[in-house]
Amino acid sequence: MAAADTMRPGKVTWFTYVRSVFFYLHIALMTLVLGLWGVIFQVPWYGRSGVHRVASVWCRSLLWAAKVDLGLSYEIRGQPPVGDCIIGAKHQSFFDILIIARHAPERAFIMKKQILRVPIMGWFAWKAGCIPIDRSKGSEAMKVMLSEVTARQQGEGLGQLIVYPEGTRVKPGEKRRYKPGIGALYETTGLPVVPVATNVGLFWSKRGFPIRSGRGVVEYLPAIAPGMALHPLMERIEAEVEGTSEALMAEAGFVAKDAGRR
C-alpha cells in the first residue's frame, strides 16, 4: 500500500467487522489484566506515579493492539507538551483519547462524572487526578471544577490538563459551540493552552464500530501563552483547532461540509 493511501480510511468489508470485534475482546482482556496489575502492584506502592505508569502501559498496549488487530496506526505532528499546561483538543473518538494520553506524561482529564462509573477505567481516572463535572448543574459545575483545579494546582500540580472545548465527541464535519470552560481554566490557572487538532474520527468513529484501517493524525499546535483576553482566546482556539482538523481530514480524503453549529 502506498504511503499516501495509508492516510485514507480503509474500505469497510465483512472482515472489518470481524477485526473490530476481535479488537474489542482483545482490549477488554488487556484492560482487565493491566487493571489488576495496577491495583495490586502499582497504586498501593507508588501512588499517583503508579497510576500514571499503568495509564502509560495501558495506552501503549491498546494503540499496539489497534495497529496489529486493525491495521490502524497514528502520526504525531508538532510537539506534545511535557510541563503543566491546558490541552484544548478536538474530540472525535476514543482513539484521540488514547493518543493524547499516551503522549502526556502526567495526564489528567476534565471529564463527565459518568466516566467514574466505568469499571476499572473510572477508578484509575479518579486516582490519576482527573476532574469529574456534573454537566447538569450548569454554572455550579463550573465553580466546582475551578475550585478543584485550583486546589490541585496549589498541591501536587496539574500536569497536562486535557479539555475538550466542544464538551463531547463530534463526528467529522460536525461543529459544536466551544464552551467557556477552557477560557475559565486559562484565566484561573495562568497556564498556557496547547490547541490540538485531529482527523482520527474518520478511522475510529464516534459510534466506535466498525473501526477502519489507515493512519490517523493528531497535531499539536503552538502553545498560547498566558495573558490573552478571553474572547480573542476562544476565537483563536476554535479557529486553529477547527481549521487544522479540517485540513487533516481533507488530507485523508474527507471534505467537511458546513452544517452549522449545534
Beta strands, then each sheet from edge to edge (+ up, - down):
strand 1: 72-77
strand 2: 85-89
strand 3: 107-112
strand 4: 131-133
strand 5: 160-163
strand 6: 193-198
strand 7: 214-220
sheet 1: 1+ 7+ 6- 2- 5- 3- 4-
end
